[in-house]
Structure formats: C-alpha cells, structure tokens
C-alpha cells in the first residue's frame, strides 16, 4: 500500500470515528433530555415574580429602583406605568429605549417525579390537561394539593385536610420557599430624592410619628425620635396596601377588588441611644392583636383577642443584645398563621396558631359582635378582608430608625368560573355542575372544596390575579379525559414532567432596540424555590 493510500485510509478511519463519537454524544444528549433534564422558556407572568415571562425593566430617576413589568399579547399601554414605590398615583417619567426582555429560561429535573412523591410548594412543569398540545401544552405552576387531600383557599392561604383527618389545617410554606416569594409593599429607602420635582404633590411617608414634635426625618427614608417617653410610628391606613396589587401587572387592566393582605414581613433597623429602649411592633387584624417585642432583657412574640386581652399567648426568650448606638435589625413575620421574630439574623421566637378555615373566616370577615352568631361560611367567603392596623411603639430611650421595609406573602385570590372553563372541553356528565359558569372557582368557597384522588394534584400560580390555574380550569381535553382522568381542575400524575430546578439563562435581552434577546441578566441566576 502506498503512502498516499495509507494516509487516505487513516483519514477515513478518523472521520468514521468522529461520526461515531458524534452519534454517541447525540444519543446521550437525547437520552439526557428525555429522562434527566430539559430546558424550558417561561412564556407568561403567571408565576411572577418567582419566574418572569416577557417583560420590561423600568427605572425610576426619583428612587433609583427598577421594576419588572410584564408584557401581554397586546400592544402595551405605557400610560399605565407608575412610579409605584412613591405612590400608585404617580406616573413614571417617560422611558427611553425600552428593550423587551424575554422570559426566563429554566432547567427542569425530569428524573424525580417518576420515583419520588412531589413536595407541597414545589414549582412543577406539566402538560396542560385542558390543551395538552401546541404552544400551550407545557404549564408551570406551584403544587399546593397532593393526592388524597382536600383543599380550601381562605383569605389567601391554603388549607389542607389529609385523608383520615377530621379537620383542615393551614399549609405552612418551608422557610426557603417563604423567603423567595415575598413581594415588596413599601421601603422607606425607596422614597423620592426630589419630591419638589414630581408632577404631583407627594403625600409623604406612609409611616406617621406621634407625638409629631418628637419625630423628624433622618437621612434618606429614615426617622429620628428624640424622646424617651411613649411614642408611636403608625402605618397610614389611607395609603394603598398591604394588598395583593403587584407592580408586575401594571400594564394589564387593574384587578378589582384588591384584597387586603395581613400575611406580611416588616423589617426595621433600630439604633437606640441607650439600653433601656422598649420597642414593639403591633398588628391588629383577624379580631386579634399580634405583638413582636424587644427590650433590654427579653424578646418575643404574643397574640390575644382584641376584646379579651387577658387571653394572651406568648413566647418570650432572654435577650441581652440591646446596646447604646448598636443597630438591631428586626425581622417580624406574620404568615401562614405563624408569628416569628429574628434579630440580627438570629431566630428568637416563634408562635403558631391552628385555626380551621371557618375560624379564619369568622375572625377575619365578621365583626366581633357577630362572631358567635353562626354566620355561614358561604356568606363570609364573599366578604372582603379588612385592612390591618400596624404600628410601632417605643419607650425608654430616644432612637434612630434608618430603614423600614414591608413585604407581603402570596395571596391566592377567590374568583368565579369564567366562560373558558366550559368552552374548551365538554365535561363528563358527573362533572357538569362543578364547572357551571359563574360558580365560585375551584377551592375558593366551601361549596367548591377540591378533594383529590390518588395520583391527582392541585396547582396554583404565584401571580394569582393573572394565572390560569387549577381554580379556573374546566374539563380536561377529551384525550386526557378518556385515557388518563376526566376530573376537572386537577393535574394527573401522568402529566407531570418534572420539578423546576434552576433559572440558568435569566431574562435575556438585546444590546440594541429590536435585536434578538441574547444577553442574560447574570445577576438573576438562581435556584427555583
């Protein structure tokens, strides 16, 4: 064999080896995508702010803060944009060069659910049971109901009755989930730097100090109290919030009504002049008073009925961290029927109360004078929750408060079944009444409590006001109904694809207007909670 023939044979062998390697790699990639992980693009804002669909990033020259605002399928009406951290009444200045940011790209772990039971509050990808094909085939929502459970949504929270249990209990989110779903209501450091240049008068901070003569502004968004006598700092209830309004939905028609939210987190930094400060945060809601307190020797949480102050339940721990001039960062949380207090990042005290859905409805929606009269749950379910009263109380030392921030929890809205619940698919005869138009949505009313069978799940979107989820689905697609499960409002286990694991390519955008979204927001790489 000549040298040229040997070279040709060697080249051919290398080409064959390369092709074989590529085929093996391609096969492994297909297997990996089919059975291990797969990437998806978030198309809408139904899971915002946890996961973002197509959106704009709006910046305020007054506060220096940015806001993510979702884009729908229609041409956006920029007149709806608001500098909401100042006030929902203040229009934001014109935005130049707005560039559309695409939806988050996520990685989904597909190998978990065939072998392990999903956990409550997992973010899961699944086939849409009502339209399991085409561009709307893949959905992503949060799992809130598991097989064998009954689900009732009350005052924004999820209540669960497990099979064999004789009553409902509130479903409490794990801490890592809770920390990822807080949504800002107000931050004193987001107040305007030049109020005189606003197009309309600014009403001032929603926190009002009394006596007025003892309180002054301190720095940007801070407060100074110059008395050791009793004083208060009260949230102005005439201001919007805390409610289920969300800035992400600004370009959409405003949802009515807006529901007051009392599952909130308030963070504040207190700098006492001396160690004799006695500080407490109080919330009055659900016919109860909830208290977070710290002084020179103890710190803790407590609660009692407004009309029975002697029925106090308290958890208090020794505390010796009060020092003159040393900041105390308090994190006061009331969520999922639980009070918790952290100071400087350390857990101090926690108190849970285990009301049933009916107790929650009565104590939230009924006046105290009617709470023993047996008002039906169906009647209470149609009432709006009152706005909480919130105030700080101080005594014993002057102090400086550099910052106060308030956040709210997820709030799953009650609503009514809409036309789409019936027009997509015809329900089986036994389910016709369940999907009757203008009936309360699934799980949102005592007459529509969802009871799951084996291998059935109930899912909700974090952006409840803009989410088409288990509350509103009608009958499943005929293929799903005949081959898997004909029950409305649920996701059969066979349609689960996997657990959303990570945002690996967040909100890609173009370096120039009208270009392709190629540049990700690297600062938003995150695991999905």
C-alpha positions as a printed Julia matrix, in Angstrom:
529×3 Matrix{Float64}:
   0.0    0.0    0.0
   1.36   3.38  -0.99
   1.93   6.19   1.47
  -0.94   8.16  -0.09
  -3.32   5.19   0.31
  -2.28   4.78   3.97
  -2.95   8.47   4.62
  -6.36   8.22   2.94
  -7.28   5.14   4.99
  -6.21   6.85   8.21
  -8.28   9.94   7.36
 -11.32   7.78   6.58
 -10.95   5.93   9.89
 -10.74   9.21  11.79
 -13.85  10.55  10.04
 -15.74   7.35  10.86
 -14.56   7.55  14.48
 -15.64  11.21  14.69
 -19.08  10.44  13.24
 -19.5    7.55  15.66
 -18.5    9.78  18.59
 -20.95  12.45  17.48
 -23.73   9.89  17.14
 -22.99   8.52  20.61
 -22.89  12.05  22.08
 -26.13  12.94  20.28
 -27.78   9.77  21.57
 -26.67  10.51  25.12
 -27.96  14.09  24.75
 -31.36  12.81  23.61
 -31.49  10.33  26.49
 -30.37  13.04  28.93
 -33.05  15.45  27.7
 -35.7   12.76  27.57
 -35.15  11.32  31.02
 -32.9   13.57  33.15
 -33.19  17.31  32.5
 -34.79  19.59  29.92
 -34.85  23.34  29.39
 -38.0   25.45  29.02
 -38.76  29.11  28.38
 -41.23  30.93  30.64
 -43.76  32.5   28.22
 -46.07  34.39  30.61
 -46.07  36.08  34.0
 -48.41  33.66  35.79
 -45.57  32.71  38.17
 -44.17  36.23  38.63
 -42.17  37.36  40.45
 -40.78  33.85  41.06
 -40.37  33.3   37.31
 -40.6   36.06  34.72
 -42.25  35.99  31.33
 -41.6   38.57  28.61
 -41.2   41.95  30.34
 -39.72  45.41  30.55
 -37.34  46.7   33.22
 -38.5   50.17  34.3
 -36.17  52.51  36.22
 -37.19  55.44  38.41
 -34.95  58.52  38.45
 -36.55  59.54  41.76
 -35.9   56.37  43.73
 -33.14  54.73  41.69
 -35.09  51.47  41.87
 -36.02  49.2   38.96
 -39.33  47.42  38.46
 -40.1   44.37  36.35
 -43.31  44.91  34.37
 -44.87  42.06  32.43
 -45.86  42.33  28.78
 -49.01  40.72  27.42
 -50.01  39.75  23.92
 -51.43  43.19  23.06
 -49.6   46.47  22.49
 -48.6   47.8   25.94
 -50.27  50.99  27.16
 -47.38  52.95  28.7
 -49.79  55.43  30.31
 -50.41  52.73  32.93
 -46.81  52.81  34.16
 -46.47  54.17  37.69
 -43.58  55.15  39.95
 -45.3   52.86  42.42
 -42.65  52.95  45.14
 -43.51  56.63  45.58
 -47.23  56.14  45.07
 -49.52  54.22  42.76
 -50.9   57.62  41.69
 -47.57  58.91  40.36
 -46.89  58.32  36.68
 -43.3   57.44  35.95
 -41.23  59.69  33.71
 -41.0   58.69  30.01
 -38.71  55.72  29.46
 -36.31  55.9   26.52
 -35.03  52.85  24.72
 -37.15  50.26  26.5
 -36.0   46.84  25.38
 -38.11  43.76  25.68
 -36.58  41.11  27.89
 -37.52  37.56  27.09
 -38.85  35.07  29.61
 -36.55  33.22  31.99
 -35.01  30.01  30.68
 -35.15  27.24  33.25
 -33.84  23.72  33.78
 -36.35  21.07  34.81
 -35.3   17.88  36.61
 -37.36  15.16  34.92
 -35.99  12.15  36.79
 -37.53  12.95  40.2
 -41.3   12.56  39.95
 -41.4    9.07  38.41
 -39.68   7.8   41.58
 -40.45  10.32  44.34
 -43.64  11.98  45.56
 -43.6   15.73  44.79
 -43.44  18.03  47.8
 -46.02  20.67  48.54
 -44.99  24.08  47.16
 -42.68  22.55  44.53
 -42.66  24.53  41.28
 -43.52  21.91  38.67
 -43.75  21.68  34.87
 -46.56  19.55  33.46
 -48.7   19.01  30.39
 -51.73  21.29  30.38
 -54.66  18.93  31.0
 -57.07  21.16  29.04
 -54.87  21.68  25.94
 -52.05  19.09  26.02
 -50.62  20.06  22.61
 -49.37  23.12  20.73
 -47.77  26.25  22.24
 -49.89  25.99  25.41
 -49.02  22.36  26.09
 -46.45  22.92  28.84
 -47.51  24.74  32.0
 -45.57  25.7   35.12
 -47.26  26.28  38.49
 -46.78  25.65  42.19
 -48.06  22.37  43.65
 -50.29  23.09  46.66
 -52.5   19.99  46.87
 -51.28  16.38  47.0
 -53.1   13.07  46.38
 -55.78  12.2   48.93
 -56.12  15.74  50.28
 -58.96  18.25  50.31
 -58.01  21.87  49.53
 -59.78  25.06  50.61
 -58.34  28.52  49.86
 -59.27  31.01  52.59
 -58.09  34.61  52.97
 -55.24  33.97  50.53
 -53.87  30.9   52.35
 -54.02  27.19  51.55
 -55.84  24.9   53.99
 -55.41  21.12  53.74
 -57.39  18.2   55.12
 -55.48  14.96  54.76
 -57.22  11.66  54.19
 -58.39  10.3   57.55
 -58.08  13.65  59.34
 -61.21  15.2   60.83
 -60.38  18.86  60.11
 -58.46  21.3   57.94
 -55.05  22.75  58.85
 -53.21  25.65  57.24
 -50.39  24.63  54.88
 -47.24  26.43  56.01
 -44.53  27.15  53.47
 -40.99  25.97  54.26
 -38.66  28.85  55.08
 -36.69  28.6   51.82
 -39.95  28.9   49.87
 -41.33  31.67  52.06
 -38.16  33.75  51.7
 -38.35  33.53  47.9
 -41.96  34.69  47.46
 -42.11  37.93  49.48
 -43.29  40.9   47.4
 -42.43  44.46  48.37
 -45.18  46.74  49.65
 -43.04  49.68  50.75
 -39.44  50.55  51.56
 -38.59  53.87  53.22
 -35.33  53.96  51.24
 -37.37  54.0   48.01
 -38.86  57.39  48.74
 -38.25  60.26  46.24
 -34.97  62.16  46.41
 -36.51  65.33  44.92
 -40.22  65.47  45.84
 -40.49  69.07  44.59
 -39.82  67.86  41.03
 -42.69  65.37  40.98
 -45.57  66.09  38.61
 -48.0   65.92  41.53
 -47.58  66.5   45.24
 -46.13  63.66  47.27
 -48.18  62.8   50.35
 -45.09  61.9   52.34
 -44.07  58.73  54.11
 -46.88  56.29  54.98
 -45.3   55.93  58.43
 -46.6   58.69  60.74
 -44.82  59.52  64.01
 -46.67  60.67  67.12
 -46.24  62.92  69.02
 -45.37  64.79  65.87
 -42.98  67.18  67.65
 -40.71  64.29  68.71
 -40.24  62.79  65.24
 -38.03  64.08  62.42
 -36.67  62.73  59.15
 -33.22  61.16  59.46
 -31.23  60.56  56.3
 -32.94  59.22  53.19
 -36.08  57.44  54.33
 -35.08  57.24  57.99
 -36.66  58.52  61.22
 -35.41  60.05  64.45
 -37.34  60.03  67.73
 -35.93  62.4   70.36
 -37.95  61.36  73.39
 -37.78  58.51  75.86
 -41.47  58.97  76.63
 -44.04  56.73  74.89
 -44.22  57.35  71.13
 -45.59  55.55  68.08
 -44.89  55.19  64.37
 -48.09  54.16  62.58
 -48.76  52.86  59.06
 -51.19  55.25  57.36
 -54.25  53.13  56.55
 -55.39  55.69  53.96
 -52.39  54.68  51.82
 -52.64  51.66  49.49
 -51.5   48.32  50.85
 -50.72  45.93  52.12
 -52.86  44.24  49.46
 -52.49  41.82  46.57
 -51.66  44.51  43.99
 -48.41  43.73  42.18
 -46.23  46.04  40.1
 -45.58  43.28  37.55
 -49.18  43.61  36.33
 -49.11  47.4   35.83
 -49.66  47.21  32.06
 -52.72  44.99  32.47
 -56.22  46.21  33.35
 -56.37  46.66  37.1
 -57.9   43.81  39.04
 -60.92  44.61  41.16
 -61.33  44.2   44.02
 -57.89  44.29  45.59
 -57.7   42.07  48.65
 -56.04  43.31  51.84
 -53.19  41.04  52.92
 -52.24  40.5   56.56
 -49.54  37.87  55.94
 -46.65  40.31  55.93
 -43.0   40.76  56.87
 -41.74  44.01  58.39
 -38.0   44.59  58.67
 -36.62  47.55  60.59
 -33.25  48.68  61.89
 -33.42  50.31  65.33
 -30.46  52.22  66.81
 -31.2   53.07  70.48
 -29.42  55.86  72.33
 -29.22  53.64  75.44
 -30.07  50.11  76.51
 -33.37  50.97  78.21
 -35.35  51.01  74.94
 -38.61  49.03  74.93
 -39.76  48.5   71.32
 -42.72  46.61  69.93
 -44.48  46.15  66.6
 -48.22  45.55  66.8
 -50.7   44.35  64.18
 -54.45  44.39  64.68
 -56.26  42.06  62.3
 -58.43  38.91  62.4
 -60.04  40.21  65.61
 -56.68  39.75  67.34
 -53.65  41.77  68.27
 -50.27  40.33  67.28
 -47.17  41.67  69.03
 -43.41  41.47  68.39
 -41.31  42.99  71.17
 -37.74  43.53  72.34
 -36.3   45.28  75.39
 -33.14  45.17  77.45
 -33.8   41.71  78.88
 -36.34  39.81  76.72
 -37.63  39.46  73.17
 -40.57  37.51  71.81
 -43.98  37.3   70.16
 -47.52  37.15  71.52
 -51.18  37.31  70.48
 -54.59  37.82  72.1
 -58.22  38.55  71.11
 -58.9   42.28  70.92
 -61.92  42.01  73.21
 -60.22  39.57  75.63
 -56.74  40.96  76.37
 -56.28  38.55  79.29
 -56.24  35.54  76.92
 -52.67  36.2   75.88
 -50.46  33.51  74.34
 -46.77  34.39  74.42
 -43.35  33.02  73.53
 -40.53  35.05  75.08
 -36.79  34.45  75.35
 -33.97  36.16  77.28
 -32.22  38.83  75.21
 -29.16  40.88  76.1
 -28.26  42.44  72.76
 -29.63  45.94  73.42
 -26.6   48.28  73.46
 -26.38  52.07  73.01
 -25.58  53.02  69.43
 -25.6   49.41  68.2
 -28.14  48.66  65.44
 -30.77  45.97  65.93
 -32.2   44.56  62.71
 -35.65  43.19  63.5
 -37.49  40.87  61.11
 -41.11  40.46  62.19
 -43.09  37.88  60.19
 -46.77  37.0   60.29
 -47.59  34.37  57.66
 -49.47  31.07  57.37
 -50.89  31.51  60.91
 -47.42  31.79  62.41
 -45.53  34.61  64.13
 -41.73  34.65  64.06
 -39.11  37.13  65.22
 -35.49  37.38  64.13
 -32.96  39.86  65.49
 -29.73  40.43  63.57
 -30.4   37.27  61.57
 -30.88  35.03  64.63
 -34.17  33.22  65.29
 -35.56  34.45  68.6
 -39.16  33.26  68.96
 -41.95  31.56  67.01
 -45.65  31.1   67.74
 -48.17  29.14  65.65
 -51.96  29.2   65.85
 -54.01  26.46  64.24
 -57.37  27.89  63.17
 -59.71  26.0   60.86
 -60.9   27.67  57.64
 -64.2   28.58  59.31
 -62.44  30.09  62.33
 -60.26  32.09  59.95
 -63.3   33.33  58.02
 -65.22  34.3   61.15
 -62.32  36.11  62.8
 -61.31  37.88  59.59
 -64.58  38.71  57.86
 -67.16  39.02  60.66
 -67.38  41.9   63.16
 -66.66  40.82  66.73
 -70.33  41.34  67.6
 -71.37  38.7   65.01
 -68.7   36.07  65.6
 -70.84  33.93  67.88
 -73.98  34.15  65.74
 -73.13  31.27  63.39
 -72.73  33.26  60.17
 -72.5   30.66  57.33
 -69.08  30.1   55.76
 -70.64  30.65  52.32
 -71.7   34.16  53.36
 -68.31  35.02  54.85
 -66.48  33.76  51.75
 -67.93  36.61  49.68
 -66.72  39.36  52.02
 -63.52  41.37  51.66
 -60.88  41.11  54.39
 -60.31  44.36  56.31
 -57.02  46.22  56.12
 -54.69  45.5   59.07
 -53.74  48.23  61.54
 -49.95  48.32  62.03
 -47.88  50.46  64.37
 -44.58  50.62  66.25
 -44.47  51.61  69.91
 -41.32  52.89  71.66
 -40.47  53.89  75.22
 -37.42  54.29  77.44
 -34.87  55.76  75.02
 -34.58  58.05  72.01
 -33.69  56.14  68.86
 -32.9   56.35  65.16
 -34.6   54.15  62.55
 -32.57  54.19  59.31
 -34.97  51.96  57.38
 -38.32  50.15  57.49
 -39.42  47.73  54.79
 -42.73  45.91  54.41
 -43.33  42.85  52.2
 -46.4   40.72  51.62
 -46.88  37.0   51.14
 -48.51  35.23  48.18
 -52.27  35.71  48.15
 -54.42  33.19  46.26
 -57.46  35.15  45.11
 -61.03  33.91  45.12
 -62.75  34.31  41.77
 -65.59  32.92  39.65
 -65.53  30.31  36.9
 -65.29  32.02  33.53
 -66.56  31.21  30.06
 -63.32  29.5   29.08
 -63.94  26.92  31.82
 -66.75  25.49  29.65
 -65.94  26.33  26.04
 -62.62  24.5   25.77
 -63.84  21.0   26.58
 -67.19  19.44  27.4
 -67.21  17.98  30.93
 -68.37  14.48  31.73
 -71.95  14.31  32.96
 -70.91  13.79  36.58
 -68.78  16.97  36.48
 -71.19  19.37  34.74
 -72.3   21.08  37.94
 -68.68  21.5   39.1
 -67.84  23.63  36.04
 -71.04  25.64  35.88
 -70.43  29.24  34.77
 -70.42  31.99  37.42
 -69.86  29.45  40.16
 -67.07  30.15  42.71
 -63.75  28.91  41.37
 -62.43  25.54  42.49
 -61.19  25.5   46.07
 -62.17  29.12  46.82
 -65.54  28.54  48.51
 -66.99  25.97  50.94
 -69.17  24.66  48.1
 -66.19  24.14  45.77
 -63.63  22.49  48.06
 -61.4   20.23  45.96
 -60.9   16.62  47.08
 -58.06  14.87  45.27
 -57.96  11.19  44.44
 -54.82   9.09  44.16
 -52.34  10.5   41.62
 -54.12  13.87  41.42
 -52.52  17.26  42.18
 -53.84  20.81  42.58
 -51.7   23.69  41.3
 -51.74  27.48  41.54
 -49.78  30.36  40.01
 -47.83  32.76  42.24
 -49.24  35.73  40.28
 -52.73  34.72  41.3
 -54.62  37.56  39.64
 -53.1   36.74  36.24
 -52.83  32.97  36.48
 -54.97  30.43  34.66
 -54.54  27.55  37.09
 -56.39  24.82  38.97
 -59.01  27.26  40.25
 -60.27  28.01  36.74
 -59.63  25.0   34.51
 -62.72  23.31  33.27
 -62.92  19.78  31.95
 -59.74  18.17  30.62
 -59.1   17.57  26.93
 -61.01  14.53  25.55
 -57.76  12.6   25.15
 -56.81  13.22  28.79
 -60.38  12.5   29.92
 -60.59   9.15  28.15
 -57.02   7.93  28.58
 -56.0    9.32  31.99
 -58.55  11.18  34.17
 -61.78  13.07  33.41
 -61.77  15.14  36.65
 -61.75  18.94  36.2
 -59.36  21.37  37.93
 -56.6   18.83  38.63
 -53.29  17.63  37.15
 -52.97  13.82  36.88
 -49.6   12.42  37.9
 -49.07  11.05  34.37
 -48.95  14.64  33.07
 -46.17  15.8   35.42
 -42.91  16.44  33.55
 -40.59  17.44  36.38
 -39.51  19.86  39.06
 -38.34  23.32  38.01
 -34.8   23.43  39.34
 -32.85  26.47  38.18
 -33.05  29.68  36.13
 -29.9   29.22  34.05
 -30.47  31.97  31.44
 -32.49  34.75  33.08
 -34.41  37.4   31.13
 -32.2   37.62  28.0
 -32.26  40.98  26.22
 -30.68  42.62  23.19
 -27.86  45.2   23.29
 -29.85  47.27  20.79
 -33.52  48.01  20.28
 -35.27  45.43  18.12
 -32.44  42.9   18.34
 -32.52  39.29  19.49
 -32.51  38.52  23.2
 -29.01  37.15  23.66
 -27.59  38.78  26.81
 -28.84  37.21  30.06
 -29.23  39.04  33.35
 -26.4   37.17  35.06
 -27.26  38.72  38.43
 -30.56  36.81  38.4
 -29.13  33.3   38.07
 -30.92  31.39  40.82
 -32.35  28.15  42.08
 -36.14  27.95  41.93
 -37.86  27.8   45.31
